[in-house]
Amino acid sequence: VTLYPTQLYSSVIFLGIFLLLYAAQRTIVLKAGTLAGAYLVLASVERFIVDFYRGDRIIKSTNALVYSSDLSFHQWISLALISMGLC
């Protein structure tokens, strides 16, 4: 079974998110909550994408919506958080 170093992927991506948000905070005047919303969206997108490569994915659920799809429970949570961060 091929395993991917998803912890390293996450670390590198979160470093990029930090650098991006730090640069945005230093150079752009942002409204209150914009930086937090951007972090919520970017961190959730990271989890959504990296979760496809994880070796310990749990897809089965008792919920019919989650059970009938190829998305894991964590990816459904990420989609919910992305929508919250965009509001």
Contacts in CASP RR format, 6 or more apart in sequence:
PFRMAT RR
TARGET T0000
AUTHOR 0000-0000-0000
METHOD contacts of the structure
MODEL  1
VTLYPTQLYSSVIFLGIFLLLYAAQRTIVLKAGTLAGAYLVLASVERFIV
DFYRGDRIIKSTNALVYSSDLSFHQWISLALISMGLC
1 55 0 8 1.000
3 55 0 8 1.000
4 53 0 8 1.000
4 54 0 8 1.000
4 55 0 8 1.000
6 50 0 8 1.000
6 53 0 8 1.000
6 54 0 8 1.000
6 55 0 8 1.000
9 50 0 8 1.000
9 53 0 8 1.000
10 46 0 8 1.000
10 50 0 8 1.000
13 46 0 8 1.000
13 50 0 8 1.000
14 43 0 8 1.000
14 46 0 8 1.000
17 39 0 8 1.000
17 42 0 8 1.000
17 43 0 8 1.000
17 46 0 8 1.000
20 42 0 8 1.000
21 35 0 8 1.000
21 38 0 8 1.000
21 39 0 8 1.000
21 42 0 8 1.000
24 30 0 8 1.000
24 35 0 8 1.000
24 38 0 8 1.000
25 35 0 8 1.000
37 85 0 8 1.000
37 86 0 8 1.000
40 81 0 8 1.000
40 82 0 8 1.000
40 84 0 8 1.000
40 85 0 8 1.000
41 81 0 8 1.000
41 82 0 8 1.000
41 85 0 8 1.000
41 86 0 8 1.000
43 81 0 8 1.000
44 78 0 8 1.000
44 79 0 8 1.000
44 81 0 8 1.000
44 82 0 8 1.000
44 85 0 8 1.000
45 78 0 8 1.000
45 82 0 8 1.000
47 74 0 8 1.000
47 75 0 8 1.000
47 78 0 8 1.000
48 75 0 8 1.000
48 78 0 8 1.000
48 79 0 8 1.000
48 82 0 8 1.000
51 57 0 8 1.000
51 72 0 8 1.000
51 74 0 8 1.000
51 75 0 8 1.000
51 78 0 8 1.000
57 72 0 8 1.000
58 72 0 8 1.000
58 73 0 8 1.000
59 66 0 8 1.000
59 70 0 8 1.000
59 71 0 8 1.000
59 72 0 8 1.000
60 67 0 8 1.000
61 67 0 8 1.000
61 73 0 8 1.000
66 73 0 8 1.000
66 76 0 8 1.000
71 79 0 8 1.000
END
